[in-house]
Amino acid sequence: MDDQTNEQKEETAPEATKKRTQGRSPSYPGIDLERALNLAGVIWEKERSHDAPIEAVWDDWGMKHRTGPALVAIAALKKFGLLDGAGGKVRLSTLALDILRDEREESPEKAERIREAAFKPPVHVELWEKYKGKLPTDANVKWYLTRERGFTDRGAEELIQQFRRTISFAGVKETDLQSEQQGDKLNGEEGKRVNARTADILPPGGPVREVPIPIPGNAWPILKAAFPLTKDAWGQMLAVLKAMEAGLTRPDPEPAPDAPPDLTQKDS
């Protein structure tokens, strides 16, 4: 069913339903990571690491040019960080080449790079962080995506299924991640296991620090992370914050009207 409703339905639909069915969902990969890597593999087989016109890539995939599936596939590979390029030409990224060239049956490096690709899309990072690594029911996540993030019903359903397939393929377990504070209180091997599990999900960095952000007002936001971040991680963080803007902000207050002139005063 198309995301857009017809005019007759729009006239009779409740306001809440209109918000979920009109327009477009925020950006998300339209295919899962396993499918994206399979398509990247075809590019590697046909074009190697050379620049290639997008039309040639669609031919390699056996897809009709500029159709929905063809456009979605290109966009998804870019969102997973597997494809670079502009001006009508694309090429496999360094991340894609690192994965595709590693043919070892057991490769921790390849597994890490696959996990990195799984969390390239900012919306994937957002969902993982929101639910602390354990997704609730589809209905629960769909409610959040449609009511707080502006997704259409269909867009939310597609994202949820795609995200579940992606993290499963990447070997990321939907387990309860204990907080850093809990991990700090644990001793011996148990504490090490908690820290190791967290390290499997989040990219490595320096010691965890809290950095207050000076903005006007009484309460400053605080960034808590293993600084210094890489440039790529910083860019992903900014993208996630932008995507979360609607749920974390409210309209600015209206400015106070100017006071009317005092007509009771007379010139001296």
C-alpha positions as a Markdown table, in Angstrom:
| # | Residue | x | y | z |
|---|---|---|---|---|
| 1 | Met | 0.0 | 0.0 | 0.0 |
| 2 | Asp | 1.3 | 3.5 | -0.9 |
| 3 | Asp | 2.3 | 5.7 | 2.0 |
| 4 | Gln | 0.1 | 8.5 | 0.5 |
| 5 | Thr | -3.7 | 8.2 | 1.2 |
| 6 | Asn | -6.2 | 9.4 | -1.4 |
| 7 | Glu | -8.1 | 12.6 | -1.0 |
| 8 | Gln | -11.3 | 11.0 | 0.2 |
| 9 | Lys | -9.4 | 9.1 | 3.0 |
| 10 | Glu | -7.6 | 12.3 | 4.0 |
| 11 | Glu | -10.9 | 14.1 | 4.5 |
| 12 | Thr | -12.3 | 11.5 | 6.9 |
| 13 | Ala | -9.1 | 10.2 | 8.6 |
| 14 | Pro | -8.6 | 11.2 | 12.2 |
| 15 | Glu | -5.7 | 13.7 | 12.7 |
| 16 | Ala | -3.5 | 11.2 | 14.4 |
| 17 | Thr | -3.9 | 8.8 | 11.5 |
| 18 | Lys | -3.1 | 11.5 | 9.0 |
| 19 | Lys | 0.2 | 12.2 | 10.7 |
| 20 | Arg | 1.3 | 8.6 | 10.4 |
| 21 | Thr | 0.1 | 8.1 | 6.8 |
| 22 | Gln | 1.0 | 11.3 | 5.0 |
| 23 | Gly | 4.4 | 12.3 | 3.7 |
| 24 | Arg | 7.6 | 10.3 | 3.9 |
| 25 | Ser | 9.5 | 8.6 | 6.7 |
| 26 | Pro | 12.9 | 9.8 | 7.9 |
| 27 | Ser | 15.8 | 8.2 | 6.1 |
| 28 | Tyr | 16.6 | 4.5 | 6.7 |
| 29 | Pro | 18.2 | 1.7 | 4.7 |
| 30 | Gly | 15.5 | 0.0 | 2.6 |
| 31 | Ile | 17.3 | -3.4 | 2.6 |
| 32 | Asp | 19.2 | -5.3 | 5.3 |
| 33 | Leu | 23.0 | -5.4 | 5.6 |
| 34 | Glu | 23.3 | -9.0 | 4.4 |
| 35 | Arg | 21.5 | -8.1 | 1.2 |
| 36 | Ala | 23.6 | -4.9 | 0.8 |
| 37 | Leu | 26.8 | -6.9 | 1.2 |
| 38 | Asn | 25.6 | -9.4 | -1.5 |
| 39 | Leu | 25.0 | -6.5 | -3.9 |
| 40 | Ala | 28.4 | -5.0 | -2.9 |
| 41 | Gly | 29.9 | -8.4 | -3.8 |
| 42 | Val | 28.5 | -8.2 | -7.3 |
| 43 | Ile | 30.1 | -4.8 | -7.7 |
| 44 | Trp | 33.4 | -6.2 | -6.5 |
| 45 | Glu | 33.1 | -9.1 | -9.0 |
| 46 | Lys | 32.2 | -7.0 | -12.0 |
| 47 | Glu | 33.8 | -3.6 | -11.4 |
| 48 | Arg | 36.4 | -4.3 | -8.7 |
| 49 | Ser | 37.4 | -1.0 | -6.9 |
| 50 | His | 37.0 | 1.2 | -10.0 |
| 51 | Asp | 34.5 | 4.0 | -10.4 |
| 52 | Ala | 31.4 | 2.9 | -12.3 |
| 53 | Pro | 28.4 | 4.7 | -13.6 |
| 54 | Ile | 25.3 | 4.0 | -11.5 |
| 55 | Glu | 23.6 | 2.6 | -14.7 |
| 56 | Ala | 26.4 | 0.1 | -15.1 |
| 57 | Val | 25.9 | -1.0 | -11.4 |
| 58 | Trp | 22.2 | -1.5 | -12.0 |
| 59 | Asp | 23.0 | -3.6 | -15.1 |
| 60 | Asp | 25.4 | -5.7 | -12.9 |
| 61 | Trp | 22.6 | -6.3 | -10.5 |
| 62 | Gly | 20.1 | -7.0 | -13.2 |
| 63 | Met | 17.8 | -4.2 | -12.1 |
| 64 | Lys | 15.8 | -1.8 | -14.3 |
| 65 | His | 17.3 | 1.7 | -14.2 |
| 66 | Arg | 15.8 | 4.3 | -11.8 |
| 67 | Thr | 13.1 | 2.0 | -10.5 |
| 68 | Gly | 12.2 | 1.9 | -6.9 |
| 69 | Pro | 14.2 | -1.2 | -6.0 |
| 70 | Ala | 17.2 | 0.1 | -7.9 |
| 71 | Leu | 17.2 | 3.5 | -6.2 |
| 72 | Val | 16.6 | 1.9 | -2.8 |
| 73 | Ala | 19.5 | -0.4 | -3.2 |
| 74 | Ile | 22.0 | 2.3 | -4.1 |
| 75 | Ala | 20.8 | 4.5 | -1.2 |
| 76 | Ala | 21.0 | 1.6 | 1.3 |
| 77 | Leu | 24.6 | 0.7 | 0.3 |
| 78 | Lys | 25.6 | 4.3 | 0.9 |
| 79 | Lys | 23.8 | 4.4 | 4.3 |
| 80 | Phe | 25.8 | 1.3 | 5.4 |
| 81 | Gly | 29.0 | 3.0 | 4.3 |
| 82 | Leu | 29.6 | 0.5 | 1.6 |
| 83 | Leu | 29.4 | 2.8 | -1.4 |
| 84 | Asp | 31.1 | 6.2 | -2.2 |
| 85 | Gly | 30.8 | 8.5 | -5.1 |
| 86 | Ala | 29.0 | 11.4 | -6.6 |
| 87 | Gly | 28.1 | 12.8 | -10.0 |
| 88 | Gly | 26.4 | 9.7 | -11.3 |
| 89 | Lys | 29.4 | 7.4 | -10.5 |
| 90 | Val | 30.0 | 5.2 | -7.5 |
| 91 | Arg | 32.7 | 2.9 | -6.1 |
| 92 | Leu | 33.1 | 0.5 | -3.3 |
| 93 | Ser | 34.2 | 2.1 | 0.0 |
| 94 | Thr | 37.3 | 1.1 | 2.0 |
| 95 | Leu | 34.9 | -0.4 | 4.5 |
| 96 | Ala | 33.2 | -2.6 | 1.8 |
| 97 | Leu | 36.6 | -3.6 | 0.4 |
| 98 | Asp | 37.9 | -4.6 | 3.9 |
| 99 | Ile | 34.9 | -6.9 | 4.3 |
| 100 | Leu | 34.8 | -8.4 | 0.8 |
| 101 | Arg | 38.5 | -9.0 | 0.5 |
| 102 | Asp | 38.7 | -10.9 | 3.8 |
| 103 | Glu | 37.9 | -14.5 | 2.9 |
| 104 | Arg | 39.0 | -16.1 | 6.1 |
| 105 | Glu | 36.5 | -18.4 | 7.8 |
| 106 | Glu | 37.3 | -17.0 | 11.2 |
| 107 | Ser | 38.2 | -13.3 | 11.1 |
| 108 | Pro | 37.6 | -11.0 | 14.1 |
| 109 | Glu | 38.6 | -8.0 | 12.0 |
| 110 | Lys | 36.0 | -8.8 | 9.4 |
| 111 | Ala | 33.3 | -9.3 | 12.1 |
| 112 | Glu | 34.2 | -6.0 | 13.6 |
| 113 | Arg | 33.9 | -4.2 | 10.2 |
| 114 | Ile | 30.5 | -5.8 | 9.6 |
| 115 | Arg | 29.3 | -4.5 | 13.0 |
| 116 | Glu | 30.7 | -1.1 | 12.0 |
| 117 | Ala | 28.6 | -1.2 | 8.8 |
| 118 | Ala | 25.5 | -2.3 | 10.8 |
| 119 | Phe | 25.7 | 0.9 | 12.9 |
| 120 | Lys | 26.6 | 3.4 | 10.1 |
| 121 | Pro | 22.9 | 4.4 | 9.7 |
| 122 | Pro | 22.2 | 7.0 | 12.4 |
| 123 | Val | 18.7 | 5.5 | 13.0 |
| 124 | His | 20.2 | 2.1 | 13.8 |
| 125 | Val | 22.4 | 3.8 | 16.5 |
| 126 | Glu | 19.4 | 5.6 | 17.8 |
| 127 | Leu | 17.3 | 2.5 | 18.2 |
| 128 | Trp | 20.1 | 0.5 | 19.8 |
| 129 | Glu | 20.9 | 3.2 | 22.3 |
| 130 | Lys | 17.2 | 3.9 | 23.1 |
| 131 | Tyr | 16.5 | 0.3 | 24.0 |
| 132 | Lys | 19.9 | -0.5 | 25.5 |
| 133 | Gly | 20.6 | -3.3 | 23.1 |
| 134 | Lys | 17.3 | -5.2 | 23.7 |
| 135 | Leu | 14.4 | -4.4 | 21.4 |
| 136 | Pro | 10.9 | -4.7 | 22.8 |
| 137 | Thr | 8.0 | -5.9 | 20.7 |
| 138 | Asp | 7.5 | -4.6 | 17.2 |
| 139 | Ala | 4.3 | -2.8 | 18.3 |
| 140 | Asn | 6.3 | -0.9 | 21.0 |
| 141 | Val | 9.0 | 0.2 | 18.6 |
| 142 | Lys | 6.5 | 1.1 | 15.9 |
| 143 | Trp | 4.6 | 3.3 | 18.4 |
| 144 | Tyr | 7.8 | 5.2 | 19.1 |
| 145 | Leu | 8.8 | 5.5 | 15.4 |
| 146 | Thr | 5.3 | 6.7 | 14.3 |
| 147 | Arg | 4.4 | 8.9 | 17.2 |
| 148 | Glu | 7.8 | 10.5 | 18.2 |
| 149 | Arg | 9.9 | 10.1 | 15.0 |
| 150 | Gly | 7.5 | 10.9 | 12.2 |
| 151 | Phe | 7.6 | 7.5 | 10.4 |
| 152 | Thr | 4.7 | 6.3 | 8.4 |
| 153 | Asp | 3.2 | 3.0 | 9.5 |
| 154 | Arg | 4.8 | 1.2 | 6.5 |
| 155 | Gly | 8.1 | 2.9 | 7.0 |
| 156 | Ala | 8.2 | 1.9 | 10.7 |
| 157 | Glu | 7.4 | -1.7 | 9.9 |
| 158 | Glu | 10.0 | -2.0 | 7.2 |
| 159 | Leu | 12.7 | -0.4 | 9.4 |
| 160 | Ile | 12.0 | -2.7 | 12.3 |
| 161 | Gln | 12.2 | -5.9 | 10.3 |
| 162 | Gln | 15.3 | -4.6 | 8.4 |
| 163 | Phe | 17.0 | -3.6 | 11.6 |
| 164 | Arg | 16.3 | -7.0 | 13.3 |
| 165 | Arg | 17.8 | -8.8 | 10.3 |
| 166 | Thr | 20.8 | -6.6 | 10.2 |
| 167 | Ile | 21.8 | -6.9 | 13.8 |
| 168 | Ser | 21.3 | -10.7 | 13.6 |
| 169 | Phe | 23.5 | -11.0 | 10.6 |
| 170 | Ala | 26.1 | -8.7 | 12.2 |
| 171 | Gly | 26.3 | -11.0 | 15.2 |
| 172 | Val | 25.1 | -8.3 | 17.6 |
| 173 | Lys | 23.1 | -9.9 | 20.3 |
| 174 | Glu | 19.9 | -8.4 | 21.7 |
| 175 | Thr | 20.9 | -8.8 | 25.3 |
| 176 | Asp | 20.5 | -6.5 | 28.2 |
| 177 | Leu | 23.6 | -4.3 | 28.4 |
| 178 | Gln | 24.2 | -3.5 | 32.0 |
| 179 | Ser | 25.1 | 0.1 | 32.7 |
| 180 | Glu | 28.6 | 1.3 | 33.1 |
| 181 | Gln | 27.9 | 2.0 | 36.8 |
| 182 | Gln | 26.9 | -1.7 | 37.3 |
| 183 | Gly | 29.9 | -2.8 | 35.5 |
| 184 | Asp | 32.2 | -0.6 | 37.6 |
| 185 | Lys | 30.7 | -2.2 | 40.8 |
| 186 | Leu | 31.4 | -5.8 | 39.6 |
| 187 | Asn | 34.7 | -7.4 | 40.4 |
| 188 | Gly | 36.9 | -10.0 | 38.6 |
| 189 | Glu | 35.8 | -11.9 | 35.6 |
| 190 | Glu | 32.2 | -10.8 | 35.7 |
| 191 | Gly | 33.1 | -7.1 | 35.4 |
| 192 | Lys | 35.4 | -7.9 | 32.5 |
| 193 | Arg | 32.6 | -9.7 | 30.7 |
| 194 | Val | 30.3 | -6.7 | 31.0 |
| 195 | Asn | 33.0 | -4.4 | 29.7 |
| 196 | Ala | 33.8 | -6.7 | 26.8 |
| 197 | Arg | 30.2 | -7.0 | 25.8 |
| 198 | Thr | 29.8 | -3.3 | 25.7 |
| 199 | Ala | 33.0 | -3.0 | 23.7 |
| 200 | Asp | 31.6 | -5.4 | 21.0 |
| 201 | Ile | 28.8 | -2.9 | 20.3 |
| 202 | Leu | 30.4 | 0.6 | 20.6 |
| 203 | Pro | 33.6 | 1.7 | 18.8 |
| 204 | Pro | 36.8 | 2.0 | 20.9 |
| 205 | Gly | 37.9 | 5.3 | 22.2 |
| 206 | Gly | 39.6 | 6.9 | 25.2 |
| 207 | Pro | 38.4 | 7.0 | 28.8 |
| 208 | Val | 34.8 | 7.9 | 29.4 |
| 209 | Arg | 34.4 | 11.6 | 30.1 |
| 210 | Glu | 31.5 | 14.0 | 30.7 |
| 211 | Val | 31.6 | 17.2 | 28.7 |
| 212 | Pro | 29.1 | 19.9 | 29.6 |
| 213 | Ile | 27.8 | 21.9 | 26.6 |
| 214 | Pro | 27.5 | 25.6 | 27.4 |
| 215 | Ile | 24.2 | 26.9 | 26.0 |
| 216 | Pro | 21.9 | 29.7 | 27.2 |
| 217 | Gly | 19.7 | 28.7 | 30.1 |
| 218 | Asn | 20.1 | 27.1 | 33.5 |
| 219 | Ala | 20.7 | 23.5 | 32.5 |
| 220 | Trp | 23.6 | 22.5 | 30.2 |
| 221 | Pro | 23.4 | 19.3 | 28.2 |
| 222 | Ile | 26.2 | 16.8 | 29.0 |
| 223 | Leu | 28.0 | 14.6 | 26.5 |
| 224 | Lys | 29.2 | 11.3 | 28.0 |
| 225 | Ala | 31.4 | 9.2 | 25.8 |
| 226 | Ala | 34.8 | 7.6 | 25.4 |
| 227 | Phe | 36.6 | 10.7 | 24.1 |
| 228 | Pro | 38.3 | 11.5 | 21.8 |
| 229 | Leu | 35.8 | 10.4 | 19.2 |
| 230 | Thr | 36.9 | 9.7 | 15.6 |
| 231 | Lys | 35.7 | 12.2 | 13.0 |
| 232 | Asp | 33.3 | 9.5 | 11.6 |
| 233 | Ala | 31.8 | 8.8 | 15.0 |
| 234 | Trp | 31.4 | 12.6 | 15.7 |
| 235 | Gly | 29.6 | 13.0 | 12.4 |
| 236 | Gln | 27.3 | 10.0 | 13.2 |
| 237 | Met | 26.6 | 11.5 | 16.6 |
| 238 | Leu | 25.6 | 14.9 | 15.1 |
| 239 | Ala | 23.3 | 13.0 | 12.6 |
| 240 | Val | 21.6 | 11.1 | 15.4 |
| 241 | Leu | 21.1 | 14.3 | 17.4 |
| 242 | Lys | 19.5 | 15.9 | 14.3 |
| 243 | Ala | 17.3 | 13.0 | 13.8 |
| 244 | Met | 16.2 | 13.1 | 17.5 |
| 245 | Glu | 15.5 | 16.9 | 17.4 |
| 246 | Ala | 11.7 | 16.6 | 17.1 |
| 247 | Gly | 11.4 | 14.5 | 20.2 |
| 248 | Leu | 13.9 | 16.5 | 22.3 |
| 249 | Thr | 12.9 | 20.1 | 21.6 |
| 250 | Arg | 9.9 | 22.3 | 22.0 |
| 251 | Pro | 9.0 | 25.5 | 20.1 |
| 252 | Asp | 10.7 | 28.7 | 21.3 |
| 253 | Pro | 8.5 | 30.9 | 23.4 |
| 254 | Glu | 6.8 | 33.8 | 21.7 |
| 255 | Pro | 8.5 | 37.1 | 22.3 |
| 256 | Ala | 6.7 | 39.4 | 24.7 |
| 257 | Pro | 4.8 | 42.2 | 22.9 |
| 258 | Asp | 6.1 | 45.7 | 23.1 |
| 259 | Ala | 4.6 | 47.8 | 25.9 |
| 260 | Pro | 2.0 | 50.3 | 24.5 |
| 261 | Pro | 3.0 | 53.9 | 24.8 |
| 262 | Asp | 1.9 | 55.8 | 28.0 |
| 263 | Leu | -0.6 | 58.3 | 26.7 |
| 264 | Thr | -1.3 | 59.7 | 30.1 |
| 265 | Gln | 2.1 | 61.5 | 30.2 |
| 266 | Lys | 2.2 | 65.1 | 28.8 |
| 267 | Asp | 5.1 | 66.9 | 27.4 |
| 268 | Ser | 6.6 | 69.2 | 30.0 |
